Amino acid sequence: MRASRSSYDVAVVGGGPVGATTAIAFARRGAKVALLEADPRAARRFAGEWLHPTAVEVLDELRIGHLDGAHARTGYGFVICPDDRSAPIEMPYAEGIALSAEHSEIVEAIRDVARGVPGIEWISMARVTAVEGDLLRCEDRESHTAFELRAGRIIGADGRGSVVRQSLGYRENSTLLSYMAAVELRNCELPFEGFGHVVLGGPGPALFYRISDDVVRGCLDVPVSLGARARTPGFLWDAFHAVLPPKMVPAFRAAIERGPSGWAANRFRPRAEFGRGDTMLVGDALGHVHPMTAIGMTMGMLDARAVARAANVEEYARERRGYIPELLSNALYHCFRREDASATEVRRAMFRTLRASDAERRRTMMILAASDLRRRSFGSAFLKIAAQAIGATVADATKDGDLLRVPGALSQYGEWMQWPAAIAVPRRLRDRYRGESTPTHPIPVLSRFVRTADPLQPPEADEPRASDAADVPVQDAMARTHGVLLTELEAIARVLGSVPDAEVAAPAARMIRVITSGTMRPAMAARMTIARRRLAVEGVPRLIETGSWRTEALADLLLLLLDGTAWGEEPITDLAEGVRALLECQTSHGGFATRTARDIPRDHEGDLEATALACRAIDAVLRRRPSASDADLEGALARAGAWIRARQSEDGSWPAIAKLGGGGAPHVVVRTALALDALIAIDGNPGEPTVRRALKWLAANAAVWSGESASLAHASAVVRALCAARAPSSDAMVRAVRALASAVAREDLAWQDAADVGEALASYDLRRVERPALGRTRAKTGTTTASASVSAEIADADWAYCKQALAEVSRTFSKPIAMLPGKLEVAVTLGYLLCRIADTIEDHPLVDPRDRDRLFAMFLDVLENGADAEPFERAFDTIEHDDPELSLARRSRVVMRVFAAQSDATKDACIRWVSEMARGMNLYSHRRKGDDGFIALHTTSDLERYCYYVAGTVGHLLTDLFVAEIGGDAALELKLREDAEAFASGLQLVNILKDVTDDRERAWSFVPRTAVAAQGITISNLCDDAVRAKAHAAVAPLFDVARRQLDGALRYALSIPPQHTGIRLFCLLPLWMAARTLVVGRGNDAMFVPGQAVKISREEVESIIAECVRFVADDDALRARYARLYDDGATARRASGSASSIANGR
């Protein structure tokens, strides 16, 4: 598009959010403005989506409004989720609100305003090729012709690669910091709605915030030093999923399976050169910082207002030369991404300061939002934090008696003192060097003297991506190790009774533990089950009776009984005594010795291998049999963790620790792997700095454990530890796995080597099963509601409506459905919507009962015969009301268009089971009111038949869809089919029991007449206070029926192969909620009192989500946890547990 004039008062180059706002700011002051945009479609990308309150003030001042066209969400501040899994820190704004929305919608909303402001000419597809004084040379990209225009003032709002900036001749000083992946978490509830969430513990910080009703944006930072291998979906999953709040993980998994919707390079350019003469720069063209503080667009909006009211560039620069947002952004990024000792201590001091003082939280947010740009505010806050960090370092050294370490430790804080020092430099001097400053050195000259502990540099040899071990026959190799170990076990069995038990206990326990730690072939699994059953009865007492057992043997015994592959819930004789004996091996220092503490020298600290195994065993007891011992198991783990952390060297490894009874200490690689293994068992937190330092050291020394000359012990120990710590996949790990899988073919493989290799391969195989299904179609940048897995034949708008309708008619089920992979999400969404349409016909209070037969017939004609849905839609027009259910029925054609694009298998399944549901509902819709005015079911059998029609059919529908997705054989389908009705009917019956009073309001009772009559009461007086005890007695049998059906639902969920995590979570989450609701409802008077809800607490919901996510692939743990759902005491302990306990999944 060409300009309509040859000259303007102002030409704004760049029509993004800052450029459009700048144009509005000038036009509001009476200027004639040319707003030039080279490519309007460029807004459909991953870029700024959060406006701080100061930016919202600019929008208000310029009468732009609150981005109504973008459906912007309100933001109240930020929440920091620390890497130590302590409680989140809520940071509300001191005043005002923020706005967030998808970037392209923000841009379009502001452009719409700009196009309507008098004085602005919107010139689209106009690329500025050169700026010469007041002349702009342009190209019309539609006609491919050149044109020119002149302007009294030229504003460069054309981003980082600004043509206007280049025309000014400024030297480029832009530093690459990291890359950031954008992911879309759909139907995800944030822990603190309305707040941006900064999650720490990954390789870089992760930022999450809501951009629409059903989409949360995730911004995942990958430092440039990690190279291209880190810019893959697999790396993002490995690096971030374990540090997220558990309730976000299912949606995050689905987002990773869809793939990132975009990547952005994060760069730093100091805001030093504001322009020259009548040519000025705003926004990213002027300067930019890391986006973690979400300050980019806000700074641009403030630039826009300032440049419009400034008389010249000098006045503009004086107003916008503020240094603090730049310093804060760089300091926070380095503080949040690094795991070295000084960064960790500064971070901890920051958290302590923010938790302790509301004033500090307010001040920090005012600095963050660019509403407080005073140097003393930033300086005093930073110095206070630094003083705390330094004090803590000195205190730790003094406590350990290692005063010689103090000078070296304090020297690490030199680089942190640059930030407050930078604001103390006189402005005239600072202005001279500011353009040369870097992200790590705000005062450039200090780069000669102050070293950065973790510089931002790309790797020297940047591999494009980590290789894959998918072709490695891991399970075959595991089977070979199992064969070696079984041969050795048979040899031990032949000498039992002729040698002391103490001599064979340790090797036998270790071998059985390794075999049962991973997938076994059927014959081996049967033999191991027999062995475990016998050991469950006599293993612990017999081992302890020997009096000379070792810690490793007892820990191995507990692990093989409580951990590993499923084998049944057998009681363990003397388990409490075994736990007590294990705790007696803990020394006063915190480590575990190889024997009981009374048998070792007083100054002995502990053995690292014994400590790692003991911690794993205690963790297994806490997860599987938490009520087995009244000992302070958490305290024992905490003491062991403190002992291990205190002995980590600065480089991240563990120095030698003397072993009991002399002998050489294991290699430093093995020691580091053992310490890592123990720390994960203790805290389950791969994001803590100690673990991250260890992972970094292992990566730097990969040649020792993954090279051709690496020993099997080294490679096995490290692979197991890396898998336990959920470390991102790497070429070194894959090389090691290949080497281990190849090594088992050796004829001379010793059983000890076979045990090491078998355990490592089992860990790797489990990790591989738990990872998301990667490599799916990537989501389209700029679309937040259209699923990338939907068939190309489906219009985005149709699928978007289906997603929206699903969330509106059932927010409860929309979230689990979003966890399902790919096309299965679409199929289940459609099945659910069709069922809801049938349900609307059956029991919507505004649907005339006389019309139901006709409506059911029309619905079945649409579904079974493909009739046009328009007449069916029009049949609801006579109802003068609207709600989500009626709206869905009135838009049935949209649902049917999406339905028509599905596979024949999906359509056949939906037609078969939804039709059966509809006919059953039609049958029950003819029930008449009794003399008491209630429509009521007659018997418990009547109730179960009703539940079959409205829910059991859904169980069969899901089974058809699941089997099609999994690709299972007839045996899998038969196994699922046996419990399909119980799965869905159990959930339905729980809803019926908790909604007794709601149903009564519409004169319905699903509590059968015979049930109440047996207690001498009636449907009419069921909820009267005077008959409360009889009312509970009347419904008690229904609670028993619901419990039996939920037990069947558990069998159904566990029949889903564990590698299909999304499907399992879809089944487990509602099952867990239903079981707890059943417990809360039984004997609860609230179920008979109108207006009182029978529901579980929000805290317990979060605990349930964490539990299901953690143990989704562990059948034994799920069975044990399911049984505990019916234990009020255990549930109360879980619901009231600390945030860290919930995060760890215990």
N, C-alpha and C positions, 0 to 999 in steps of 0.2 A: 504494500500500500504506500502510495506517495503522499507527501505532505500537501495540504491545501494552500499553504502560505509559503513565502520565501524567508520570512523572518519571524522570530518569537522573542518574547521577553526571556523565557527560560526554555532550555531543551534538557530533558531528563533522559539519559541513555540507560535503558533497562527498565522493563515494566513488571518486575517482580514486586514482592510486598513492600520493600523499601523504596523502590523507584516510584511505584504508584502512590505511596504515602507522601513522598517528596513532592510529586506533581500536585497532589491535593493541597499540601501545605502552601505551596506558592500560589495556587489558584485562589485559595481562600483569602489571600492578601491582594487579589486583583490582577495577578500576572496572567499573560497569555502563555500557555505552556504546551510544548510539544512533548508527548510521552512516546518514546520510540522503543519498540520491542522486536527483537530479531526473530524470536520463535516462541509464540505463546504456549506451544505444547511443552516447552522445556520445564514448565512448572510441574509437570507430572513426574516428579522425581523425589528422592529422599532428601529433604532439607528441613529448615527450621519449622517447628510446629508448636512452639510454646512462647507465649508473650507474657512477660512479667508485668506486675501492676503498673510500673512506670510506662510501659508501652501502651497499656490499656488507657492510661491517662491521655496519651497522645491521641489515640483513636477518639476518645471523648472530646478532646479539645478541638480536633479537626472535623468533628461531626461525622465520623466514619461509622460509628456504632460498634456493637460488640460482635461483629462478624456473624450476624444472624443467618446470612446465606450459607455460611460454612457449618452451621449447626455446632458452633464451638462449645466446648465443655468448660465449666468453671474450675479454676485451680486455686487451691488455698495455701499452697506451699509445697515443701518437699519432705520426704522421709528418707533417712539414711539407714540402710540395713547393714550393720557392721560385719566385717569378715570374721569376727570371733563368735558370731551367732548370738551375741547379746541382744537385748531388747532393742527394737528399732527406735530411732530418735526422730520425733516429730518436730518439724521446723515450719510452723505457720508464718505467713507473711505478717509483718507488723501492722500493715494497713493495705487495703485494696485487695483485688482478686486478679488472678491470671486467666488467660484463655488458651485453650489448646484445640487443635483440629488438624486434619490431614493437610499437608502443605499446599497441594494444588487447590483445595477448597478455600484456604486462607487467601491465596493469591487471587483467585477468581472473585471472591467476595469484595476485596479492596479494589480490584479493577472495575467491578460493577459500579461501585461508588464513584470512582474516578471518571468513568465514562459519562456519568450524569452531572458532574460538576461543571458549571459554566467556566469557560476559559481553557479547558483541557481538550487538546486534540489527540486522540488515541491513534497512533500510527503503527499498525501491526505489520509484521513480516518486513521490518525495515532494519537492515543491518548497517551499523555505523562502521565504516572502513577506515576513516581517518578523521582526526580533529586538528584543525589548523587555525589557531586563534579563535575567532568567533564563528568559524565555518565548520560545518559537519558534512563530510562526504558520506553518502549513504547508498545502499543497494536495495532496491525493491525485490525481495526474494520471490515474489509471485511472478512479476513480469521480467525479472532479470535485467532490469534497467537501472541506471545510476541517477541519483538526484542529489541536490544540495539544499541546505538551509542554514540560516544564520540565527544566532541567539545571543542576547546580551549576557546571559549567564549559562554555562554548561555544567550540568551535574552528572558525574559518573556514578551510576548505581548499577553498573553492569558486572558486579561480582568479582571473584578472585582473578579472573583472566581479563580484567578491565582494559578495553581499548582506550578509554579516556585516560586511565592511569599511565598506560604506555606512552601516550602522546605527551605526557608531562616529563618523560625522560627519567623517572625515578628508578633507582637501582632496585632490583628485585631482592627481597630478603624474606623469603617464605620457607619455613621449615616443616617438613612432613613429620607429623607426630604419630599418627596411627591411621588405621582404617576402621570404619564403623559399618556394621551390618544392620539393616532394618528388617525386623520381623513383625508379623501381625499375629497377636494372640487374640483369638476370637472367643467370644462368650466366656471371657475370663474376668473374674472378680479380683480387683486389687485389694491387698490387705487394708489399705487406707484410701478409700475412694475419694477423689478430688485432689489427691496429692501426687506429685511426681515421686517416683521411687528410685533412689540411687542404691544399687546393690553392689556390694564389694565382695572380693574373694576370687574373682576370675582373673584372667591375665590383664584385664583393664576393667574399669568400672562399667556397669550396665545401667541404663536409664530406661524406666518404664513409665508411661503416662497414657491416659485415655484420650483417643482422638475421635471416637464416636460411641454410640450406645453399646455396640457389641464388639468394638475393636480396641485393644490396648496396643500401643506402639512399643516395641522393644528396640533399644539402640545398644548394640553390643560392641564394645571397644576392643580392638585387636592391635596392640602396639606394633609399630613398624619393625621392631627388632625381631619379631617372630617370623617374618617373611611370608611368602605366598602360601606356604603349607597351612597357615592358620586361617586362610580366607576360604574355608569350605564349610558346608553345613555340618559335616561330621565333627570338625574341630569345635564349632560353636556349641554343639550339643555337649561334647565331652568337657569343654572348658567352663560352661555356665550353668548347666542344669542342676548340678549338685549344690550350688550356692544360692539358688532362688528360693523364695518362700514356697513351701511344699504345695500350697493350693494353686500356684501358678504353673507347676511343672507339667500337668497334662496338656494345658493349652500351649505351653512352650514346645512340647514334643510335636504336637500337630503342626505348629508353625515351622519347626525345623524340617519336618517331612515335606511341607510345601516348598521350603527353600526361602532364603532371604528375598524380600521384595526390592532390595536395592543395596548398594554399597556406596559409601562416600569416603573420600580422603580427608582426614582432619589435619589442617595445617595451622601454623602460627605466623602471623605477620604483625609486627608492632604498629600501633596506630600513631604514626609519627608524621607522615606527609599528608596534609589536608588539602592541598591544591596550590594553585598559583594563579594570581590575577583573578579572572572571572570564571575560572575552571576549578571545580571543587569535587571532592570525593565523599561518598557516603557508604555506610554499610560495609560489606566485604571488600569492596574496591578500596576502601580506606585501610582496613585491617581486620584481622579475624583471629579468634582464639579457639581452643578446644571446646566442642559443643556440650561437654558434660554439664556446664553451668546453665545451659539453655539461654545464654545471654545474647546470642548473635542477632536475632531479629529485633530484640529490644534495643540494642545499641544502634541498630540501623534506624529504628523509629525515632529515637532521640536525636540522631544525626539529622533526620528529615526535618524535624521541627526547628532545630537550631540553625540549619543552613538557610531555611526560608526566612528567618527573621534576622539573620546577620547581614550587616551592611557590606562586609567584605570578608575575605578569607581569613584575615588576622582575627577579626572578631569571632568568626566561626570556630577557629582553632582554639581560642582562649576558652570558649564555653565547652568544647568537646575534647579537650586535651586530657581529661581525667585518666589517671594511671591505674586506679585501684581495680576495676574489673579485670584488666589484663593481668595484673599481678596475682589476684585471687584465683583466676582460672588456671594459670600455670602452676601455682603452688598447690592447689587442690589436686590437679591431675597427677602430679608427681607423688603427692602424699597418698592418693588413693590407689595408684596402680602398682606401687613398688612393695616388695616384701623384705627389703634389707632392714637391719636392726634400727637405724635411725628413723627411717620412714615409718616403721611399725610403732616406735615409741611416740613420734609426733602424732600419729593417727590416734593412738590410745589416749594421749593427753587431750587431743581435740574432743574425743568422745566424752571424756570425763568432764571437760569444761562445759560442753553443750548440755549434758545431762543435768549438771549442777545449777545452771543459771538460766533463768528465763530471759534475763537481760542480754546475755551473750547470744542466745538463739535469735532474739529480735535483731540484735546488731548484725549478726552474720547474714540474716535474710535481707536486711536493708542494704548491706554491701553487695550481696548477690544480685539483688534486683536493680542495682545502680541508683538507688535513692539516697544512699549515703556514700559520697565520694570523698569524704574527708580522710586525709592521710593518717591522722592520729587514730581514727577509728580502726583502720586496718592494722596499723602498726602496733597499737596496744593489744589488740586481740591476738595477733600473731606472736608477740613477745610473751604474752601470758602462757600460751600453749607451749612455746619453745622452752620457757623456764620450767614448766612442769615435766616436759620430756627429759630435759637435762637432769633435773632433780631425781627423777625415777631411775635414770641410768646410774647416777652416782650411788643412789641408795642400794640398787641391786649389787653393784660391785662391792660396796662396803659390807653388805650382808654376806656375800660369798667370801669375804676376806681377800679379795683379789684387787687390791688398790693399784697394782701396776697396770691394770687394764683400763683405769679411768682416763688417762690422757688420750689413749688411742680411741676410746669410745667417744670422748667429747669432741675429738677432731672431726668426727663424722657429721657433727651439727654445723660445721662451717658453711656448707652449701645451703642449709636452711636459713641461715642468718642473712643470706643475700636479699631475701624478700623484704624484711623490714628495713634493711640498710638502703635499699633502692629508693625508698620514699624519703630518706633523710638527705639525699643528695639535692643540692640547690637546683631549682627548676631550670635556670639557664644552662647549667652544666648538663642536666639530664636531657634537655631538649637536643643537645648536641650529639649524644650517643644513643638516644632511644631507638632510632631507626636501625641500629646495629645489634640491638638486644636479641637474645635467643630464648627459647622456652626454658632452658636450664640455667642461663646466666643473664638476669635482667640488667646487670652492669657488665658489659662485654669484657672490659679489661680484666675482670676477676677470673675469666676462663683460663688465664695463664697460671693461676695460683690455686683455684678451688676446683677440686676434682668432683665429678658427678658419679655417684655410686652405680647408677644404672643408666648410662647414656642411651639416647634414642638414635640408634643407627641400624640400618638394614643389615641382615646377615651377609657375610662375605660371599657365601655360595647359597643362593636362594633357590631351593628346589621348588618346583611349581606346586606340588602337593605331596602329602604322605602317601606311600604306596599302600596296597591293600593285601591283607592276608586271607581274603575270602577263598582263595584256591588252596589253602593249606589244609590237608586232611586232619584237622585237630582231633576230631573224635576218634578216628582210626588210631592216631598216635596215643591218645589216652587209653584206648583199649589195650594197646601193646604194653603200656606201663602197668595197667591193671593185671595183665597176665604175669609179668615179672613179679609183682607184689604178691599175687595169689600163690605162686610157686613157693615163695619164701614163707608165706603164712602156713601153707601145708607142711613145710618142713618144721616150723615151730610147733604145729599141732602134734607132730609125731613125737616130740620130746617133752610135751606137757606132762607134768607129774614127776619127771626124772630130773628136772632142773628147777630151781626156785622161780616162783612166779615173778619176782622182782626183776629177774634177768630178761624175761621175754615180754614183760608188760609194755615197756617203752616202745620197742620196735613194732610189736603187734598193733598197739593202739595207733601208732603213727600210720602204719600201712592201711589199716581199715579206714582211718580218717581221710587219707588221701583218695582212696578208691571211692568213698561215698561223697566226696566233695564236688563231684561233677557228674555228667551224664554217664550212665552205665548201660551195658547191653543187658537184655532181660535176664539171662542166666546168672550173670554176675550180680544184678540187683537182687535177685531172689536169695542168693547165698549171703549177701551182705545184710539183708533184712533178718535172716535167721541169726547171724552173728550179733547184730545190734540188739535183737530181742533178748538174747542170752546175756549180753553185757549189761543191758538195762536192769536185769534182775540181780546179777552177781558181780558186775564189774567193779563198781565203786567200793563196796565192802571188802571184796577180795584183795583189791590193790592196797587199800589202806591197812589191811591186816598184815601185810608183808613188813610194814615198819621201815622199809628202806626204799620206798618209791621216790621217783624224781618228779619235779614239778612238771616237766614236759610230758611225762606219761599221764599224769592226772589231767592236765589241760587237754591233751589229745583225746583222752577218754570222754571228757565232757563235751568236746567239740563233735566227736563222731556220733554222740547220742542226741545232741541238741541242734546241730547245724548240718549243712550239706543237703543232699537230695532227700526228697520226701520218703518216709518209710512207715509212718503211722505214729499215733500219739501213745506210746507205751509209758507207763509209770516207771520212774527210775528209782531204784532202791537206794536209800541213804543219800539222796542228792544233796540235801542240806548239809550232811556231814562232809561230803566231798567238797562242797563250796567252802565250808569252814576250814578244811585242811588246806585248800589252795590258798586261802587268805593268810594262813600261818606262814606261808613261804615269802610273804612280803616283808622286806627289811624296813628298818626305821627310816631309811633314806627315801623309800618309795618304790625302788625296783624290786623284782622278784628274784630270789635265789633259786638254785637248782634243787635245793632241799628246804625243809622247814627252817625258819629263822633261828630256832634254838640249836640247830646243828652246824651253824656257820660262825665264823669270826664276827665279832661285834662291828668291826670297821668295814665289813663287806657291804658294798652298795647294792649289788644285784647283777644279774646276768641278762644281757639284752635279748637273747633268744628265748630264755625262760619267761622274761617279762612280756614279750610280744605274744607268746602262746597263752600265757595266763590272762592277759587283757582280752584276747579274742574269746577265751572261754567265759570270762565274766560277762562280756558283752552278749554272748549267746544265752547265758542264763537270764539276763535282763530282758532280752527280746522274747525268749521262748517260755521260760518258767519264772516270771518275775516274783511270784509269791512263794517260790521254793525256799527262800532263805530270808531271814529277818536281818541279816548282816548289812552293813553299810557298803554295798557294792559300788555305788556311785562314788563314794568317798575313796574307796580303794583305787578306782580308775583315775580319779583326780590326782591322787598322790603319785601314782605311776607316771601320769602325764607330766607333772611338774618335774619329776626326776629326769625324764627323758629330755624335755625341752631345755633344762638347765645345762645339759651336756652336749648340746649342738654347737659346733664350731661356727665361726663367722661365715665360712664359705658354704655352709649348709649341710656339711657331712657330720658324722659322729666319730670322735677320736676313739682309740682303743679303750675298752673297759675290761679289766682283768676278770678272767673266768675263775669260778670256784674250783679249787683243787689244782691250780696251775694250768699249764698248757697254753697254747697260743690263742690269742683272740682272733675272731674271724676277720676277714679282709674288710677294709673300710667300705667298700661297695655293699657287702652283705650287711654290715652293721647299719649302714644308712637305710637299706631296704627294711631291715627288721624294725628299726625305730619308726619308719614311716608306717609300716604295718600296724604297729602298736598304737600310734597316734590316731589312725583312722578307726581302730576298734574302740578307742577311748572316747573320741568326740564325734566321729563320723563327719568331720568337717574338712574337706579337701581345700577349702579356701583360706584356712588360717595361715599366717605368715611362716610359721615353722615348717609346715608341710610344703608350702610353695618354694621355700628356700631349698628344701631337700630335693624336690622335683627338678629345680633348676640345676642343682649340682649334679644329679644323675644324668640329666640331658647333656651337660658339659663334659661328662666323663663316659659318654656312651660307648666309646671304643673299648673300654675295659670290660663291659658286660654284653656287648652286642657284636664285637668284632670276631674275626675268624678264630682267634686264639682264646676267646673268652671261655671260662670253665662253665660246666653245666650248673654248678652251684651258684655262681655269680648271676648268670642269665636267668635262672629260675627264680632266685630271690627277688631280683629287680622286676621281672615281669609280673610276679604276683603282687608286689607292692604297688606298682604302677596301676594295675587293675583295681586294687582296693582303693587307691586314692583317686580313681576315675581320671587319671591323667589323659590328656589328649593323645590320640594315636600319633605315632611318629615312625619314620623309616627305621630307626634303631629298634623300636619295639617289634616291628614286623620282622626285621632281620633276626632278632632273638627268637621269636616264635618259630620262624622257619627252621632255625638251627636246632631248637629243642625238638621239634616234630621229626626232624631227620635223625637226631641222635638216638632215638628209641629203637631204631632198626639194628643197632649194634648188638652183636651176640654176647659181648662181655659186659653188658650194662648191669652195674651193681644195683642192689635194691634201693640203697640210699639215693643214688642218682635217679632211679626210676621214680622214687617218691617225690624228689624235688621237681622233676620235670612234670610228673602227673598233676601235681598241685598247681603249678604255674599254668599249664594248658587248661585245666579246669576253670581257673580264674578268667583266663582270656576268653574261653568259650562262653562263660556266663555273661561277660561284658558284651560280647558280640551279639548274644541273644537279646540283651536288654536295650541295645541301641535302637533308635528309630529306624524305620524303613526310609533310607535316603535315596536321593536320585529322582524324586517325583518332579512333576512339572513345576516350574518356578511361578510364583505369584506375580501378577502384573503390577508394576510400580504405579502408585497413584490410585489404585482401586482398593478400597478397604472392606467391601462387602462381598465382592464376587470371589468365589472359591476357585483356585487354580485347578482343582481336581475335577471340576464340572466339565461335562462334555462340551466341546466347541459348538455343538448344535443348540445349546441352551443360551438364550440371551442373558447377559449379565443382569439386566433389570429384573427378569423373572426369578432368577436364583436369589438375587438380593431380597426380593419380596418374601420368598420362602423362608430365608434365614430370619428376616425381621418378624414374620408371622410366628415362627416357631418360638422365638424369644418372648413374644407377647402372650401367646396362649399357654406357654409353660416355660418359665425361666428355669425351673428346677431341672427339667430334662434337656433343655437346650445346651446346657454346659457339658454334661456327659456325652451328648451326641457329637459335639464339636471335637471330642477327643478321638473319634473314630477316623480311620485312615481313608483318604482318597474318596473313591466313589461310594464307599460304604456310608460315609457321612451323608451323601446325597440320598441314597436309598432309604436309610433309616429316617431321615428328615421327612421325606415324602410319605413313608408309611405312617409316621406319627401324625402328620397333617391330615391325611385321609381319615385316620381314626378319629381325630378331633372333629372333623366335619360330621361324621356319623354320630358322635357323642352330642354335638350341638342339636341335631335333629331329635335325639332321644330325650334329653333332659334340660334343654335351655328353657328357662321359665317363660320366655316370651313367645316360644313356638306353640301355636295352638295344637293341643293333642289331636284335634280332628284332622289336622293337616299332616300328621306324621307318616301315615301309611303312604300318602302320595309323595312326600319328600323322600322317604326311603326308596320307593320305587324309582323315582327320578335319579337319585344318587347311584343306585345299582345299575341303572341303564347307562349312565355316564361311565362308570367304572368298568363294567363287564362288557358292554357293547360299543363303547367309544362314542356314545351320543354326545351331541354338542352340549356343553355345560351351561350355556347362556340361559336357557329356560329355568334350569335349576337355580342359578344365581338370582334371577328375577323373582323367584318364588319367595325370597326373603325381603323383597322391597316393601312389602306391606307392613313390615314391623318397623314402627317409628322409633327406632333406637339403634345405637351402634356400640359395639364393644369388640374386643379382639376375636371372639368366637364367631359372631355374626359377620364381621368384616372378612374373616377367612372364608366362610361359606359364600359370601357375595363375590369373592375373587377366585372361585374354584377353577376358572379357566386358566389362570396363571399356574396353579399347581398342576393341572393336567398337561399343560405345555411342557413343563419340566419332566413330568412323569412319562410323557410320550417319547422323550429322548433317551430313556433308560434301556438297559439290556432286556432281552426277552425274559431272562431268569428273574430279574428284579420285578418286572411287571407281572409276571405270572404269580410270584409269591404274594405281592401286594393284593392283586385281584382275589386270589383264593381266600386269604385270611381276613382281609378287610370286609369282603362280602359276607363271610360267615359271621363276623362280628356284627355287621349291620343287621343281618336277619335275626340274630339273637336279641339285639337291642330292640328291634321292632316287636319281637314277641313280648318282651317285658314292658314295652311302652303301653301295652293294652291292660296292664294291671289296674284294677279299680280301687278306689278308696273304700275302706271299711266303715263300719258305723262310727268308729272313733275319729273319722276324718283323715286317716293316714293310709297311704299306699305302703304296704309292708310285705316283706318276704315271709314265707310261712315256716320253713324249716331250715336247719343248717345245710341240708342237701340242696335246698332251693338257693341258698346263698352261694354255695360252692358252684352250682350250675351257672348262676348269674356271673360270678367272677370268671368262669371259663369264657363266657361270651365276650365280656368287656375287657378281659386281660389275658386269659390263657391263650386266646387266638394270637395275641401280640407276641407271646413267647414262641409260638410256632413260626410266626412271620420272621422274628429275629433269628431263629435257628436257620431258616432257609437262607437268609441274607448272610449270616456269619459263615455258614458252610461254603457258600459261593465265594466269599472273600478269602477264607483260609485255604480252600482247595482240599479239604479233608476227604477221607474215604467214607465208606458206608458205616464203619464202626464209630467214627467220630459223630456222624449225624445221629446214629441210634443213641449214643451216650447222651448227647445234648437233648434229643427228643424226649428221653425218659423224664427229664426234670424241667422241660420248657414251660409247662403249665404252672408248675410250682413256683418257678422264678417270677413270672409276671403276676400270677394270682396272689402270691404272698405279699408283694408290694401293694397290690390293690386292696387287699383285706386290711392291711395296716392303715391305709388311708381311710377306709370305711370306719375303722374303730376310732381314729382320732377326730373324725368329722361328724360324730353322732349328732351334735347340736346343730351344725350347719345343715345337715340333711333334714332335720326336723322342721327347720324354717320353711322348707318347701313341701312339707307334709309327706316326707318319705322316711321310712325306717328300714335300714338294712339289718338291724338286729331282729332276728326272726321272732314271730309271734310265739312260737312254741318255746323259745328260750326264755322269754319273759314270763310266760304263763307258768312255766315250771317253778318259778320263784314266787308265784302268787301275786304278780303285778301285771300291769298292762303297758302297751305302747304309750298310752296317754300319760301315765304317771311315772314313766321310766326315769325322768329327770327330776322328780320331786325330791326335796331334801329328806323327807320322811322315809323314803324307801331306798336310800343310798346303798346300804349294804346289800340289799337284794338286787339292785341294779348291777353292782359289781359282780355278784354271783351269776347273774344272767349272761353277762358278756365274757366271763372267765373261760368257758369252753371255746369261744371264738378266738381268744388270745392263744389257746393251745393249738388250734388249727393253724393260725398264722405262724406260730413258731415252727410247726412241722413243715409248712410250706417254705419258710425262709431257710430251713436246713436243706431242703431240696434246691433252693436258689444257690446256696453255697456250692453244692455239688455241680450245679450247672456252670457257675463261674469258673470253678477249678477244672472243668472239662475243656475249657478254652486253652489251647497250647500256650505256655507262658511267654513265648516270644511275641505273641500278639497282644502287646501291652495295652494298646488303646482299647481293644475289645474287652479285655479283662477289667480295666478301670471302669468302662461303661457299665459293666455288671456289678462290680464290687462297691462302688460309691453309693448307689441307691440302696443296695442290700445292707450295707453298714448303717446308713441313716435309718432305714426301716427297722432294723433290729434294735437300735437304741430307742427309737420312738416307741416301739412295742414295750420296752422295759419301762420307759417313762410313763406310758399310758396305763399300764396294769395297776389297778388299785388307786388311780389318780382321780380325785373327785372332779378335776377340771374337765374331764371328758363329758360330764353331765351338766356343766354350768355354761350357759350361753355367754359368749364373749371371752371366755378363758381358753387359751390355746394349749394344746398338748404338743410340745415341741422340745427339741434339744437346743442347748445353748450354742451361740456362735463359736465360743471357744472350743466346744466339743466337736463341732463341725470341722473346724480347722485341724484339730487333732486327728479326726477320722481321715481327712484327706491326706495328711502327712503319713499316716499309718498305711493306707492303701497304696500310695505311691511308693513307699519304701519297700514294702513286702509283696509287690504285685506279682513277682515271678516265684515266690517262695510259698509252696503249698502248705508245708508244715506250719510255718509262721502264721499264715492266714487262718488255718484251722484253729490254732491256739488263740489268736487275736479275736476270731469270731466268737469262740466260747467265752472270752472275757467280756464281750459286749453285754452279756447278760448278767455280769457281776457288777452291781452298783458301786461297790467299794473300789474295784479296779478302775472303773470308768471315772469315778470322782477324782481318783489320783491322777489319771491321765488328763482330765479336763482342767484341773487346777495346777498342772505341772508348769514348770518354767518355760519361757520361750525357747530356751536352748534345748530342753528336753523334747519339745514338740518338733523343733527343727531337726534334731537327730533321729527322730522317728521312734524313740523308745517309749 
